Amino acid sequence: MAERRVGRQRKKQSENFFDYSLLFIVLFLLGFGLIMIYSTSSYESNLQFGDSTFYLKKQVIATVIGLAAMIVVANIPYHFWERFATLGYIGSGVLIPLVLVPGIQYSANGATRWIRIGGFTLQPAEVAKLGMILFLASLVCRMGRGIRTTKGFFTVLAVPLPICLMIWQITNNLSSAIIVFGIAALMLFVASPEYKKFILLGLGGVAAVAVLIFAVVNAASSDGLNFRGERILAWLDPEAYASGKGFQTLQALYAIGSGGILGKGLGQSMQKLGFLPEAQNDMIFSIICEELGLFGAIAIIIMFLLLIWRFMVIANNAPDLFGALLVVGVLGHIAIQVILNIAVVTNTIPSTGISLPFISYGGSSVLFLMIEIGLVLSVAKGIRLKDL
């Protein structure tokens, strides 16, 4: 009997870990996102398509496909994907220029950032984020201690630059380019002990941004100021550009301010009634603030913080460096995107098109986010309970 008891204890200790907390948080954010997409888009979609559930139906389909993909990826050992790391990097570079090919390119709201094959629309930038996570995790593991050298450090930083430049120049999507580079920087920060280099890079980045803002302000009277320059000026003084680049920002701020502490109530937003452009996309956080108030906004931020905490727990207990870096890459993707989205909505940074993960409308975004969550769950399943 004693031997059987010891055998059962050993078997229990060797059981794999499954993070139900992470899964619950993701499912909650997905469900909440569907509710807010319907609440935010029902008026506009009824006017445009005669169907108040048009956007909701499309998002539900993408969510279901994403959940199926998450389940499949979560049940495949994560080292299986290491052999596709280089293919993911090269594939990203091949897909991005396809947005310029007539016949498969797809435009929306004045931007050409998608390709359409059959009835499926894909945003190559989302593929690039996942491909970069896989490739850098594999590259850092192959480099080993070589990453501690100056050459290794800057090699890893240089790897995402071609993809970032392609996203920026070809798809005209600076925000996604920043996210891809941010993912690489965070993965390098975790893998490398050379923190002084990051401090210098950070100071250099801040100085470059300050110089850019100064140059834009001085060139304000020039007729050659491009639309990004106008966005910076609108960020500094949105009321002066209320009929142009500052319009969306002002409407978002009106929505946030009118929500108060507890909000107007779910479905009671006024700004979504044709006043706030892209309310179901980039600006959905402002509608959350208007309908659910400061309480609802803080609740969602807490859910994202809990999600990041679960990522950190899994990364700290991952069976190996490759698994840990995969989780760190996903953490970086989601954390950077959440921070940038909320910063744009609250006019903390200049306006740029960036969605709120799991909540904003967007099929490609939710699909690849769920694949990334599947990777994280796969890494978590590799953890033994005795190691926690």
C-alpha positions as CSV (number, residue, x, y, z in Angstrom):
1,M,0.0,0.0,0.0
2,A,2.8,2.3,0.9
3,E,4.5,1.8,-2.5
4,R,1.2,2.5,-4.3
5,R,0.8,5.7,-2.3
6,V,4.4,6.8,-3.2
7,G,3.7,6.0,-6.8
8,R,0.6,8.1,-6.9
9,Q,2.4,11.0,-5.3
10,R,5.2,10.8,-7.9
11,K,2.7,10.6,-10.7
12,K,0.9,13.7,-9.3
13,Q,4.1,15.6,-9.0
14,S,5.0,14.9,-12.6
15,E,1.7,16.1,-13.9
16,N,1.7,18.9,-16.4
17,F,0.6,22.4,-15.5
18,F,-2.4,24.0,-17.2
19,D,-3.0,27.7,-16.6
20,Y,-6.8,27.9,-16.2
21,S,-6.4,31.5,-14.9
22,L,-4.8,32.6,-18.1
23,L,-7.5,30.9,-20.1
24,F,-10.3,32.5,-18.1
25,I,-8.8,35.9,-18.5
26,V,-8.5,35.5,-22.3
27,L,-12.1,34.2,-22.6
28,F,-13.4,37.0,-20.4
29,L,-11.7,39.6,-22.6
30,L,-13.0,37.9,-25.8
31,G,-16.5,37.8,-24.4
32,F,-16.4,41.4,-23.2
33,G,-14.9,42.5,-26.6
34,L,-17.9,40.9,-28.5
35,I,-20.3,42.7,-26.2
36,M,-18.6,46.1,-26.7
37,I,-18.2,45.5,-30.5
38,Y,-22.0,45.1,-30.7
39,S,-22.7,48.0,-28.4
40,T,-20.3,50.2,-30.3
41,S,-21.0,49.3,-33.9
42,S,-24.7,48.4,-34.0
43,Y,-25.8,51.9,-35.0
44,E,-23.3,52.4,-37.7
45,S,-23.6,48.9,-39.1
46,N,-27.4,49.3,-39.3
47,L,-27.0,52.5,-41.3
48,Q,-24.4,51.1,-43.7
49,F,-25.4,47.5,-44.1
50,G,-29.0,47.3,-42.8
51,D,-27.9,44.8,-40.1
52,S,-27.0,45.9,-36.6
53,T,-25.0,42.7,-36.0
54,F,-22.9,42.9,-39.1
55,Y,-19.6,43.6,-37.3
56,L,-20.5,41.3,-34.5
57,K,-21.1,38.3,-36.8
58,K,-17.8,38.8,-38.5
59,Q,-15.9,39.1,-35.2
60,V,-17.7,36.0,-33.8
61,I,-16.5,33.9,-36.8
62,A,-12.9,35.1,-36.4
63,T,-13.1,34.4,-32.6
64,V,-14.4,30.9,-33.1
65,I,-11.6,30.2,-35.7
66,G,-9.1,31.7,-33.3
67,L,-10.3,29.6,-30.4
68,A,-10.0,26.5,-32.6
69,A,-6.5,27.5,-33.6
70,M,-5.6,28.1,-30.0
71,I,-6.7,24.6,-29.0
72,V,-4.7,23.0,-31.8
73,V,-1.5,25.0,-31.0
74,A,-1.8,24.5,-27.3
75,N,-1.9,20.7,-27.8
76,I,1.3,20.7,-29.9
77,P,4.7,20.7,-28.1
78,Y,6.0,24.2,-28.6
79,H,9.4,23.0,-29.9
80,F,7.6,21.7,-33.0
81,W,7.3,25.4,-34.1
82,E,11.0,26.0,-33.8
83,R,11.7,24.4,-37.1
84,F,9.3,26.9,-38.8
85,A,11.0,30.0,-37.2
86,T,13.1,31.0,-40.3
87,L,10.1,30.3,-42.5
88,G,8.0,32.6,-40.4
89,Y,10.5,35.4,-40.8
90,I,10.9,35.0,-44.5
91,G,7.2,34.5,-45.0
92,S,6.5,37.8,-43.2
93,G,8.9,39.6,-45.7
94,V,7.1,37.9,-48.6
95,L,3.5,38.6,-47.5
96,I,4.0,42.3,-46.7
97,P,4.7,43.5,-50.3
98,L,1.6,41.5,-51.5
99,V,-0.6,44.5,-50.3
100,L,0.7,46.3,-53.4
101,V,-0.5,43.5,-55.8
102,P,-3.8,44.4,-57.6
103,G,-6.4,41.8,-57.3
104,I,-5.5,40.6,-53.8
105,Q,-4.8,43.9,-52.1
106,Y,-7.6,45.2,-49.8
107,S,-8.1,48.8,-48.6
108,A,-10.2,50.1,-45.7
109,N,-10.6,53.6,-44.4
110,G,-8.0,54.9,-46.8
111,A,-5.3,52.4,-45.8
112,T,-4.1,49.5,-47.8
113,R,-2.8,47.0,-45.2
114,W,-4.6,43.8,-46.0
115,I,-4.6,41.1,-48.6
116,R,-7.7,39.2,-49.6
117,I,-7.6,35.6,-50.9
118,G,-11.1,34.2,-51.5
119,G,-13.3,35.5,-48.7
120,F,-10.5,35.7,-46.2
121,T,-8.8,38.9,-45.4
122,L,-5.3,38.9,-43.8
123,Q,-3.2,41.7,-42.4
124,P,0.5,40.7,-43.0
125,A,1.7,42.9,-40.1
126,E,-0.1,40.4,-37.7
127,V,1.8,37.5,-39.3
128,A,5.0,39.5,-38.9
129,K,4.5,39.8,-35.1
130,L,4.1,36.1,-34.6
131,G,6.9,35.3,-37.1
132,M,9.2,37.7,-35.2
133,I,8.5,36.1,-31.9
134,L,9.3,32.6,-33.2
135,F,12.4,33.6,-35.1
136,L,14.0,35.7,-32.4
137,A,13.3,33.0,-29.7
138,S,15.1,30.5,-32.0
139,L,17.9,32.9,-32.9
140,V,18.7,33.8,-29.3
141,C,18.8,30.2,-28.3
142,R,21.2,29.4,-31.1
143,M,23.5,32.3,-30.3
144,G,23.8,31.2,-26.7
145,R,26.3,33.3,-24.8
146,G,27.2,35.1,-28.0
147,I,24.3,37.4,-27.3
148,R,26.3,38.9,-24.5
149,T,28.8,40.4,-26.9
150,T,28.2,43.8,-28.6
151,K,28.1,42.1,-32.0
152,G,25.4,39.7,-30.8
153,F,23.4,42.4,-29.1
154,F,23.2,44.6,-32.2
155,T,22.7,41.6,-34.5
156,V,19.5,40.7,-32.6
157,L,18.4,44.4,-32.7
158,A,19.1,44.5,-36.5
159,V,17.0,41.4,-37.3
160,P,13.6,43.1,-37.1
161,L,14.6,46.3,-38.9
162,P,13.9,45.0,-42.5
163,I,10.5,43.8,-41.5
164,C,9.7,47.0,-39.6
165,L,10.8,49.2,-42.5
166,M,8.6,47.1,-44.9
167,I,5.6,47.4,-42.6
168,W,6.2,51.2,-42.2
169,Q,6.9,52.1,-45.8
170,I,4.8,49.5,-47.8
171,T,1.7,49.3,-45.6
172,N,2.1,52.8,-44.1
173,N,1.6,51.3,-40.7
174,L,4.1,52.9,-38.3
175,S,2.4,51.6,-35.1
176,S,2.7,47.9,-36.1
177,A,6.4,48.6,-37.0
178,I,6.9,50.0,-33.6
179,I,5.3,47.0,-32.0
180,V,7.4,44.5,-33.9
181,F,10.6,46.3,-32.9
182,G,9.3,46.6,-29.3
183,I,8.8,42.8,-29.2
184,A,12.4,42.3,-30.3
185,A,13.7,44.8,-27.8
186,L,11.9,43.2,-24.9
187,M,13.0,39.7,-25.8
188,L,16.6,40.9,-26.1
189,F,16.2,42.7,-22.7
190,V,15.2,39.5,-21.0
191,A,17.8,37.4,-22.7
192,S,20.7,39.8,-22.3
193,P,22.3,41.1,-19.1
194,E,23.6,44.3,-20.8
195,Y,21.2,46.7,-19.3
196,K,23.5,49.7,-19.8
197,K,23.0,49.4,-23.5
198,F,19.3,49.6,-23.1
199,I,19.6,52.7,-21.0
200,L,21.6,54.3,-23.7
201,L,19.2,53.2,-26.4
202,G,16.3,54.5,-24.4
203,L,17.9,57.9,-23.9
204,G,18.7,58.0,-27.6
205,G,15.1,57.2,-28.5
206,V,13.8,59.9,-26.2
207,A,16.2,62.4,-27.7
208,A,15.2,61.4,-31.3
209,V,11.5,61.8,-30.5
210,A,12.1,65.2,-28.9
211,V,14.1,66.4,-31.9
212,L,11.3,65.1,-34.2
213,I,8.6,67.0,-32.3
214,F,10.8,70.2,-32.3
215,A,11.3,69.9,-36.0
216,V,7.6,69.4,-36.7
217,V,6.6,72.4,-34.6
218,N,9.2,74.6,-36.3
219,A,7.9,73.4,-39.7
220,A,4.3,74.0,-38.9
221,S,4.0,76.9,-41.3
222,S,5.5,74.8,-44.2
223,D,3.2,73.6,-46.9
224,G,5.2,70.3,-47.1
225,L,4.2,69.0,-43.7
226,N,3.1,65.4,-44.1
227,F,0.1,63.8,-42.4
228,R,2.3,62.4,-39.5
229,G,3.5,65.9,-38.9
230,E,-0.1,67.1,-38.8
231,R,-0.9,64.3,-36.3
232,I,1.9,65.5,-34.0
233,L,0.6,69.1,-34.2
234,A,-3.0,67.8,-33.5
235,W,-1.7,65.9,-30.5
236,L,-0.1,69.1,-29.1
237,D,-3.2,71.2,-29.7
238,P,-6.2,69.1,-30.8
239,E,-8.6,72.0,-30.5
240,A,-6.7,73.9,-33.1
241,Y,-7.3,71.0,-35.5
242,A,-10.8,70.2,-34.4
243,S,-12.1,69.9,-38.0
244,G,-9.1,67.8,-39.2
245,K,-6.6,65.5,-37.5
246,G,-7.7,66.5,-34.0
247,F,-11.4,65.6,-34.6
248,Q,-11.2,61.9,-33.6
249,T,-9.0,62.7,-30.6
250,L,-11.5,65.3,-29.3
251,Q,-14.5,63.1,-29.8
252,A,-12.7,60.3,-27.8
253,L,-11.9,62.7,-25.0
254,Y,-15.5,63.9,-25.0
255,A,-16.6,60.3,-24.6
256,I,-14.1,59.6,-21.8
257,G,-15.1,62.8,-19.9
258,S,-18.8,62.3,-20.2
259,G,-18.6,58.7,-18.8
260,G,-17.7,59.9,-15.3
261,I,-17.1,57.3,-12.6
262,L,-19.8,54.7,-13.4
263,G,-20.6,55.6,-17.0
264,K,-23.9,56.2,-18.8
265,G,-24.7,52.5,-19.0
266,L,-24.0,49.8,-21.5
267,G,-25.4,50.8,-24.9
268,Q,-26.0,54.4,-23.9
269,S,-23.0,56.0,-25.6
270,M,-23.7,59.2,-27.6
271,Q,-20.3,59.4,-29.3
272,K,-20.8,56.1,-31.2
273,L,-23.8,57.6,-33.0
274,G,-21.7,58.9,-35.9
275,F,-19.5,61.3,-33.9
276,L,-16.5,59.1,-33.2
277,P,-14.8,57.6,-36.3
278,E,-13.6,53.9,-36.0
279,A,-15.4,53.6,-32.6
280,Q,-15.4,49.8,-32.8
281,N,-11.8,49.6,-33.9
282,D,-9.0,51.8,-32.5
283,M,-11.2,54.0,-30.3
284,I,-13.3,51.3,-28.5
285,F,-11.6,52.1,-25.2
286,S,-13.2,55.5,-25.2
287,I,-16.7,54.0,-25.6
288,I,-15.9,51.7,-22.7
289,C,-15.1,54.7,-20.6
290,E,-18.3,56.5,-21.7
291,E,-20.6,53.5,-21.1
292,L,-19.0,51.9,-18.1
293,G,-17.1,54.9,-16.7
294,L,-13.8,55.0,-14.9
295,F,-14.8,51.8,-13.0
296,G,-15.1,49.8,-16.3
297,A,-11.9,51.3,-17.7
298,I,-9.9,50.4,-14.6
299,A,-11.5,46.9,-14.5
300,I,-10.3,46.2,-18.0
301,I,-6.8,47.5,-17.3
302,I,-6.7,45.2,-14.3
303,M,-7.6,42.2,-16.4
304,F,-4.8,43.0,-18.8
305,L,-2.4,43.4,-15.8
306,L,-3.5,40.0,-14.6
307,L,-2.9,38.6,-18.0
308,I,0.6,40.0,-18.1
309,W,1.2,38.6,-14.6
310,R,0.2,35.1,-15.8
311,F,2.6,35.4,-18.7
312,M,5.4,36.3,-16.2
313,V,4.6,33.3,-14.1
314,I,4.8,31.0,-17.1
315,A,7.9,32.6,-18.4
316,N,9.7,32.3,-15.1
317,N,8.8,28.6,-14.8
318,A,9.2,27.6,-18.5
319,P,11.1,24.4,-19.1
320,D,13.8,26.1,-21.2
321,L,14.9,29.4,-22.7
322,F,13.1,28.9,-26.0
323,G,9.8,28.5,-24.2
324,A,10.5,31.5,-21.9
325,L,11.3,33.7,-24.8
326,L,8.1,32.7,-26.7
327,V,6.0,33.8,-23.7
328,V,8.0,37.0,-23.3
329,G,7.4,37.8,-27.0
330,V,3.7,37.3,-26.6
331,L,3.8,39.4,-23.4
332,G,5.6,42.2,-25.2
333,H,3.2,42.1,-28.1
334,I,0.1,42.4,-26.0
335,A,1.5,44.8,-23.4
336,I,2.9,47.2,-25.9
337,Q,-0.3,47.2,-27.9
338,V,-2.5,47.8,-24.9
339,I,-0.2,50.7,-23.7
340,L,-0.1,52.3,-27.1
341,N,-3.9,52.0,-27.7
342,I,-4.8,53.5,-24.3
343,A,-2.2,56.2,-24.8
344,V,-3.6,57.2,-28.2
345,V,-7.2,57.3,-26.9
346,T,-6.3,59.5,-24.0
347,N,-4.1,61.7,-26.2
348,T,-1.0,60.8,-24.3
349,I,0.8,60.2,-27.6
350,P,0.0,61.2,-31.2
351,S,-2.8,59.4,-32.8
352,T,-2.0,56.3,-34.7
353,G,-4.1,53.3,-35.8
354,I,-3.7,50.5,-33.2
355,S,-6.3,48.1,-31.8
356,L,-7.0,47.1,-28.3
357,P,-6.1,43.3,-28.1
358,F,-9.1,40.9,-27.8
359,I,-11.6,43.8,-27.7
360,S,-11.3,45.9,-30.8
361,Y,-12.9,44.7,-34.1
362,G,-10.5,42.9,-36.4
363,G,-10.4,39.3,-37.6
364,S,-6.6,39.0,-38.3
365,S,-5.8,40.5,-34.9
366,V,-7.9,38.2,-32.8
367,L,-6.9,35.1,-34.9
368,F,-3.1,35.6,-34.4
369,L,-3.6,36.7,-30.8
370,M,-5.3,33.4,-30.1
371,I,-2.5,31.5,-31.9
372,E,0.0,33.3,-29.6
373,I,-2.1,32.4,-26.5
374,G,-2.0,28.7,-27.8
375,L,1.8,29.0,-27.8
376,V,1.8,30.3,-24.2
377,L,-0.5,27.5,-23.1
378,S,1.7,25.0,-24.8
379,V,4.7,26.3,-22.9
380,A,2.7,26.2,-19.7
381,K,1.8,22.5,-20.3
382,G,5.6,21.8,-20.3
383,I,5.9,22.9,-16.7
384,R,5.8,20.2,-14.1
385,L,3.7,20.9,-11.0
386,K,6.7,20.0,-8.8
387,D,8.6,22.9,-10.4
388,L,6.0,25.5,-9.3
